[in-house]
């Protein structure tokens, strides 16, 4: 099976897929911020959360529903910063995934990725990583929302966690983006073979 990638390109394709998968899984999982409420573990992502309080009218008390899910609507996301973070990070993950799938196709299809296409793909990866990084930087601005304050002992504020702590999904998302920006972007410059010149 012919390939349009050099040896460095093969490494780039594998790492691109790994970085994209890591960022996408981290983005989808609701474990960016971890805390507790009513003695139950609570976690938040940008557009999902696990465990939420519900008023039980029969017992006239608030109980925690221990399940994970998306917010009912885009507007139901607790803060404007998290809404922006969701869009920006999702777009960045989409770009990383697009380049990763194209790179993997380059392993099997001859003359798909030239040196120029590799460099453009690297630029797209850099942009994707930058968008995800921006989303991760915006995320702490939403820690002053009422939902987060209830979970973090009413002590949280922008860039102040209170009793909560950062979860593994936040690190996965940011780590995948950083690796894509620093390593994959550089490898992309050496990924494509020089195109053959045809006489016609």
Number of C-alpha atoms within 10 A of each C-alpha: 6 10 19 23 31 19 12 14 27 21 16 28 26 16 20 32 23 18 28 29 19 20 32 23 15 24 27 18 23 25 23 25 25 23 24 17 18 13 9 15 15 26 25 23 24 31 23 19 22 19 19 21 15 11 11 11 8 6 8 8 9 13 16 17 12 12 10 16 13 16 14 10 8 13 10 12 22 19 20 15 18 24 21 16 26 24 16 21 29 21 18 28 28 16 21 33 22 18 23 25 15 17 30 19 17 25 20 14 15 15 16 19 27 22 20 17 15 26 20 17 25 28 19 19 30 25 20 29 32 20 22 31 23 17 26 24 13 20 24 20 18 23 25 21 18 15 17 28 19 16 26 25 15 15 16 22 18 13 14 15 22 17 15 21 14 16 18 15 23 21 18 21 29 25 19 27 32 20 20 29 24 14 17 28 24 16 22 28 21 21 30 27 20 15 13 8 6 5 4 3
